[in-house]
Each structure stands twice: as structure tokens, then as C-alpha cells.
């Protein structure tokens, strides 16, 4: 009798939960540290709960990726994130602020150049790290003998792309940015007439001058990819990969791209069959707050609370800026919870609580929260959308300027330039978002659209990861255009053929006309 019951339960498990839910697979993960790890860890926890065995390759001096975990087995390898040097990002932020002093048309190119300098150095280190790993025959043999079913990686860190390709594993990307641009620009057609380039700070309705700027950003991206990034890996390709291999071809070989985007947030654009959208997958319903925070929230009365956080990398601004922010907060009737490190501003009001860490998702989901003051990181923007909280944005680095623009054009955010921030300008922006109901209405509309999906972003991500495992890849979703040469992709050979045919026809027609005209002319002379 017990055997029959077990058999019935096993059959139910297969049909109800799916084939991969009953037997775990062996997954190799190469994540990126910092805020990217927050995204990856959530997926790994879900995969672990479904019975999968997970091995994570991490830097020995990792910021957030623990060497001891009940979710995964960690293996230390040499990777780019080996030093927690926050001063590097502080200096980078200062350089970005200097770029913001230029006219709008020029400032984005200045910022892109800063990104090129930073990323070119990072890719040199990444290439050396990948070469050291691939040269370690003992370690590589160990990985091969582990019989992994899948490589799950964030392609911002190219080590995972190179390692997964070398081991010939089916590959799934957990991706937003790759190389120097947003993931779409690597895998999908991207007409520059209405698809804004990364770092361009443009929207999808561009006039002539904006389209010109967008084209220049695109040409600069092509230059970066082919003349700065790809050559860095030439030694690795020569030693460990077939002739003709380049970084682009390895990236395009990934079976599924789990893109951390949602068209509620992104501008509509062309896509590809193996791109799966999981934007906001890290968002969840808020949990009860610690007693101290809950008491502070309730003490705000009908005015509510403002939440301020500037992310994981940069949590300190120039003293004169923090003083202006604190002074502006002090004039508001709302209470403020500010994630802050550094010296306490002298203008801080009694309505403001400074904390070194805050449960951001839970605070944004609290009914007393009125405004989110943020730097524009992707995770924070999706949490604001999920919970329907309007944003006062203070972009500082990287993609944050593009992110906040997307909310601004949808009427869900005000953007404040940190470089020129004053108490009055910051206070005016806060009061505008607090008092103008359109901001809350617009972001709550975005929240409604974001939540109105047949399947949650997390369930979608897990389904496609397990789909690749079950089917040992998904090559049927990869477009044939990836294997074409550049001139074939753009049909330049066909255009050349038609030009030759047309030219031959015109040349032949001219010869025939000349022949007929000359013959007629000669007959006329003879007749005379």
C-alpha cells in the first residue's frame, strides 16, 4: 500500500511540478559582486528551494558573496572584484559631476569616455583572470568532472561567458548591461532612429539633433566593442578557443537572456525570441518593519514619510550637498528616513532619522511612504514602480541618468542635478512631488501595469532556466543572423549585386544607343 502511495505522489510531482522540479540539476554560477549579486542571490535561493545543486565561483575578497552558504557551494577564483575600494567610485562620481557642467549635447559623451577608461582597465584584469583560470588544468579538470548542466552568469563579468563557452555548457544570462551597453544592443536589432543608446540620456521620440547624437553614441559603441574591448581577449582566444572566436560570438551563443527589464519601464523596441523579460523579479510584498522604524513611520501622522537611499556603492556626497539636503528636509512636515554614512549634517532637522542600513523594499511598501529620494539604480526604480511610490531622483553614476529619464518622461519622477543642487531647488522638487497628485497617479498606473502579468517575473526566470536544463540548451531560439558576416547581415553583397546589374544594364544601354545613333548618323552622311 505504501509503495502505491509513493508511486502516485511521484507521478503527481512530475505532472504538477514539472520534470525538473523533482530532480535537481547541477548549476555553475559566475556572478557579479555588489548590487548585481543582490539580483543573482534571489534567483539562486529560488533554484535551491527547488532542489538544484549550485556552485558559485567568487572572488576571494568578495564584498557580498559569502564563502559559507546553505544555498550554494563557493569556490574562490581570481576575479576583478578583489578590493573594496570605495574611493574609486567617489572619484568617478566627482569626474561625472565635472562632466555635467558641459552642455547637454556634450556631457553624455564626456561620461561615456569616463566609462570607457574604467571598463577598459576592468576588461584587462578580467582577461588575465580568465586566462589564469583556463590555464589551471587541475581546476578545469575538476569543473569538467563535476558534470554541470548549466552555466548561469551575469555577462558584465566576462569570466562566466568565457568559462561557460570553454566548458561547452548551455548558458543563461542574468543580464541588464553587457560590455558597455544595455543588453538589447548586443542581441537585438536597435534602430538608432527611435531606440536611445545607453548613456545618451535620450528618449524614443527624438528630433533631428537628438538622432544625430544617438548615432554618434552608436558609432562610439561600435568603436569600443571592436577596438577597445575585444582585442583585450585576443591572447585568451588564441590559446583556448578556435580560430576566429571573439567576445561577441561567445556572448551571442547564450541560450537564454534573462533581461532585467520590463517595457513598463523601458521604451518599446525590437527584441529576439531568446530574450526573456524579468524586470522587477526581485520585488516582493513588504514585510512588517522593526519596532523602532514602525514607530517612527506611525509618528508621521497624515503627512507621511520620505525615504532616501543612494545605493550600495555611493552613500556619501560632498558636505555642502548633504547640508543642503538636510536643511530642505528640516523644512518639511513629513518625517524622513535617510540611509547615510559619514559626518552628521549640522542642519539636520528633528524630523530626520539617519540609518546606515534600511529595509528599502519594506519601507517603500509601507502605506505611510510618500516619496522615494533615490540615485536611480535599477533595483530601486523597479521597487518604486512595484509599490507605486513617486521618485525624486539624484542620479550619480553609470546607467542612473538613463533610468531616471524613463520615469521622468512617464510623469512619475522629478530629476535633480546633484552638481547644482541647493536647498531651495531640492525643496522645490520635493514639494512638487508631494503636492502634485499626478506623480503618484502616474507611478501607480505603472505599478498596475507591471503587476498585470500572467506569470510573475521570478517564476518566468526559473521556468526558462529549467527549460534550458531540460532541453540541454535552446538553439532553436537563436536567430541565424548571428552566424552571418557583417556584409551579409546588412545585405551589402546583394546591394552590390544589384548595383553591378544596374550598372551593366545602364552601360549596355548607353553602348546600344551610341551604336544605333552612330549607325543612323553614318547612313545620313551617305545619303547626302
NORSULRA-V9494 format. One record per backbone hydrogen bond with DSSP energy under -1.0 kcal/mol. CO is the residue of the C=O (numbers start at 1). NH is the residue of the N-H. E is the energy in kcal/mol with one decimal. If there is no record, write none. Layout:
BEGIN
<<CO/NH/E> <CO/NH/E>>
END
This chain:
BEGIN
<<1/5/-2.0> <2/6/-2.3> <3/7/-2.2> <4/8/-2.5> <5/9/-2.4> <6/10/-2.2> <7/11/-2.3> <8/12/-2.5> <9/13/-2.2> <10/14/-1.8> <11/15/-2.3> <12/16/-2.9> <13/17/-1.5> <25/53/-2.9> <26/149/-3.5> <27/55/-2.6> <28/152/-2.9> <29/57/-2.6> <30/154/-1.5> <35/39/-1.1> <36/40/-2.1> <37/41/-3.2> <38/42/-1.3> <39/43/-1.3> <40/44/-2.4> <41/45/-2.5> <42/46/-1.5> <43/47/-2.6> <44/48/-2.8> <45/49/-1.9> <47/52/-1.9> <48/51/-2.0> <53/27/-3.1> <54/73/-2.5> <55/29/-3.1> <56/75/-2.6> <58/77/-2.6> <73/56/-2.9> <75/58/-2.4> <80/82/-2.1> <83/85/-1.5> <85/88/-1.3> <86/90/-1.9> <87/91/-2.5> <88/92/-2.1> <89/93/-2.5> <90/94/-2.0> <91/95/-2.2> <92/96/-2.3> <93/97/-2.4> <94/98/-1.7> <95/99/-1.9> <96/100/-1.8> <98/101/-1.4> <99/102/-1.9> <103/106/-1.1> <103/107/-2.5> <106/110/-1.9> <107/111/-2.3> <108/112/-2.2> <109/113/-2.1> <110/114/-1.7> <111/115/-2.1> <112/116/-2.2> <113/117/-2.2> <114/118/-2.1> <115/119/-3.1> <116/120/-2.6> <117/121/-1.3> <118/122/-1.8> <119/123/-2.8> <120/124/-1.5> <121/125/-1.7> <122/126/-2.6> <123/127/-2.6> <124/128/-1.9> <125/129/-2.5> <126/130/-2.8> <127/131/-2.4> <128/132/-2.3> <129/133/-2.1> <130/134/-2.7> <131/135/-2.0> <135/137/-1.4> <136/140/-2.5> <137/141/-2.3> <138/142/-1.9> <139/143/-2.1> <140/144/-2.5> <141/145/-2.4> <144/147/-1.1> <150/28/-2.8> <151/172/-2.8> <152/30/-1.8> <153/174/-2.4> <154/157/-2.1> <157/160/-1.2> <158/162/-2.5> <159/163/-2.7> <160/164/-2.6> <161/165/-2.0> <162/166/-2.3> <163/167/-2.4> <164/169/-2.3> <170/151/-2.7> <171/255/-1.9> <171/256/-1.4> <172/153/-2.1> <173/258/-3.2> <175/260/-2.7> <176/183/-3.3> <178/181/-2.1> <181/178/-3.2> <182/185/-1.8> <183/186/-1.5> <183/187/-1.4> <184/188/-3.1> <191/194/-1.4> <191/195/-2.0> <197/200/-1.7> <207/211/-2.6> <208/212/-2.2> <209/213/-2.2> <210/214/-2.5> <211/215/-2.3> <212/216/-2.1> <213/217/-2.2> <214/218/-2.1> <215/219/-2.6> <216/220/-2.1> <217/221/-2.0> <218/222/-2.3> <219/223/-2.1> <220/224/-2.6> <221/225/-2.6> <222/226/-2.3> <223/227/-2.4> <224/228/-1.5> <224/229/-2.8> <225/230/-2.2> <229/232/-1.1> <230/233/-1.5> <231/234/-1.6> <233/237/-2.5> <234/238/-2.5> <235/239/-1.9> <236/240/-2.3> <237/241/-1.9> <242/245/-1.7> <246/250/-1.6> <247/251/-2.4> <248/252/-2.5> <251/254/-1.4> <256/173/-2.8> <257/259/-1.3> <257/276/-2.9> <258/175/-2.3> <259/261/-2.9> <259/278/-2.8> <261/279/-2.3> <262/265/-2.1> <262/266/-3.1> <272/275/-1.6> <274/257/-2.9> <276/259/-2.6> <278/281/-1.9> <280/283/-1.7> <290/294/-2.7> <291/295/-2.4> <292/296/-1.8> <293/297/-2.5> <294/298/-2.4> <295/299/-1.6> <297/300/-1.4> <298/301/-1.4> <300/303/-1.2> <304/335/-2.1> <305/370/-3.2> <306/337/-2.7> <307/373/-3.6> <308/339/-3.0> <315/341/-1.2> <318/322/-2.3> <319/323/-2.4> <320/324/-1.5> <321/325/-2.5> <322/326/-2.6> <323/327/-2.4> <324/328/-2.0> <325/329/-2.5> <326/330/-2.1> <328/331/-1.1> <329/332/-1.8> <335/306/-2.7> <336/353/-3.2> <337/308/-2.5> <338/355/-2.5> <345/348/-1.2> <349/352/-1.4> <351/336/-2.7> <353/338/-3.0> <355/340/-2.7> <358/360/-1.8> <359/363/-2.4> <360/364/-2.7> <361/365/-1.6> <363/366/-1.3> <366/369/-1.7> <368/305/-2.7> <371/307/-2.5> <372/392/-2.1> <373/309/-2.3> <374/394/-3.1> <377/381/-2.3> <378/382/-2.3> <379/383/-2.1> <380/384/-2.2> <381/385/-2.1> <382/386/-3.0> <383/387/-2.1> <384/389/-2.3> <390/372/-2.3> <391/414/-2.1> <392/374/-1.6> <393/416/-3.1> <397/400/-2.1> <399/403/-2.5> <400/404/-2.4> <401/405/-1.2> <402/406/-1.4> <403/407/-1.1> <404/408/-2.4> <405/409/-2.6> <407/412/-2.7> <408/411/-2.0> <412/391/-1.8> <414/393/-3.3> <418/421/-1.3> <422/426/-2.4> <423/427/-2.5> <424/428/-2.5> <425/429/-1.9> <426/430/-2.3> <427/431/-2.7> <428/432/-2.1> <429/433/-2.1> <430/434/-2.4> <431/435/-2.5> <432/436/-2.3> <436/439/-1.2> <437/441/-2.4> <438/442/-2.8> <439/443/-2.1> <440/444/-2.2> <441/445/-1.7> <442/446/-1.9> <443/447/-2.3> <444/448/-2.1> <445/449/-2.1> <446/450/-2.8> <447/451/-2.1> <448/452/-1.1> <451/453/-2.0> <456/460/-2.4> <457/461/-2.3> <458/462/-2.4> <459/463/-2.4> <460/464/-2.1> <461/465/-1.9> <462/466/-2.5> <463/467/-2.2> <464/468/-1.9> <465/469/-1.7> <466/470/-3.0> <467/471/-2.3> <468/473/-2.3> <474/477/-1.8> <475/478/-1.4> <479/482/-1.3> <480/483/-1.6> <481/484/-1.1> <485/489/-2.8> <486/490/-1.7> <487/492/-2.7> <488/491/-1.2> <491/495/-2.4> <492/496/-2.5> <493/497/-2.2> <494/498/-2.5> <495/499/-2.2> <496/500/-2.4> <497/501/-2.7> <498/502/-3.1> <499/503/-3.0> <500/504/-3.0> <501/505/-2.6> <502/506/-2.7> <503/507/-2.9> <504/508/-3.0> <505/509/-2.8> <506/510/-2.5> <507/511/-2.1> <508/512/-2.6> <509/513/-2.7> <510/514/-2.7> <511/515/-2.7> <512/516/-2.9> <513/517/-2.8> <514/518/-2.8> <515/519/-2.4> <516/520/-2.4> <517/521/-2.5> <518/522/-2.4> <519/523/-1.9> <520/524/-1.9> <521/525/-1.9> <522/526/-2.1> <523/527/-2.3> <524/528/-1.6>>
END
